[in-house]
Amino acid sequence: MSHPDLHPETIQKLGAAAYPAFAMLAAMQLDLFTPLAAGPMEVGPLAAALGVGPARLAPLLYALVAAGLLHCEAGRFGNTPEADAFLVQGRPGYMGDRHRFYTARYRELEQTAASIRTGHPQARLDFAAMAPEAMAAYLRGLHPATKGAGRFLAQRPELASRRHLLDVGGGSGGLAIALGTLCPRLRVTVLDLPPVAPITRGFIEEAGLGARIQATAGDAVRGPLTGSYDVAVLRAFIQVLAPEEARRALQNVFGVLEPGSPVLILGQVLDDSRLSPPPVVAFNLVFLNVYEDGQAYTEAEYRDWLRVAGFTGFERTVLPGGDSLILARKP
């Protein structure tokens, strides 16, 4: 069927959408934004500060202006407020190391068609079998985001009077490190698989918080869990599990929480229509490529798993960027 009045606008828009993202990725890898913290610079001095040639740097700078991360006036390039806040080394919200995370996700997404054809993830992540060096590099790529999640949770009223937090599947310990810095009265235990826990301890010692943050080896799915906690956080954890594993993990967490304690689940959750939030719908393709069973589950699925585990008072808040915060309590 012919459609003479149609133009491939959506196709061309999606095809070009990667270019600004790769401009940002290259700038993060070059640490381009840090020298600009002192003020705008011309191409030549900025290239010298980065140790690169100005002729090849200039196209990237203009691409970053078009992407909204730099501004340009009279041939001098400067950071936008957002770039200055999050992409300059030393800033509290620094995310420049996140280029490792983006690079890994882009490579995984290239396998989507093959993962669908074969019925199995072609970029499968197996945390239990990953070599320590690869695991450490992977977790370092996630570290800025996990610290950001910790800073967000530190402002939540549910944590104001809590004494001992269980961080389930805490990975690098970034969330615990941020909470340990901002909530000095809160003790944190990070629970992760035996191959991960030693790496977690390294991040914690690096932050100088080994006295108040403990990294312990265990399996939240198979259990049993030990200890007693008055709050638990599961960030980006349930979404890596199969449905039956998610149910068991929540039941195990329920068992070590004191009565009246909240559980906070932070991650990618779909509306029951599975059509929103749009970033989560799109990111589900990453899960398709890396997990045999995990995915972004729906609000109704979370509500049911928490109810079966014994939790009450289900609340869900969709956050800027598409992630969700789910809150429930042990009666």
Secondary structure, 3 states (H helix, E strand, C coil): CCCCCCCCHHHHHHHHCHHHHHHHHHHHHHCCCCHHHHCCECHHHHHHHHCCCHHHHHHHHHHHHHHCCEEEECCEEEECHHHHHHCCCCCCCCCHHHHHHHHHHHHHHCCHHHHHHHCCCCCCCCCCCCCHHHHHHHHHHHHHHHHHHHHHHHCCHHHCCCCEEEEECCCCCHHHHHHHHHCCCCEEEEEECCCCHHHHHHHHHHCCCCCCEEEEECCCCCCCCCCCECEEEEECCHHHCCHHHHHHHHHHHHHHECCCCEEEEEECCECCCCCCCHHHHHHHHHHHHHCCCCCCCEHHHHHHHHHHHCCEEEEEEECCCCCEEEEEECC
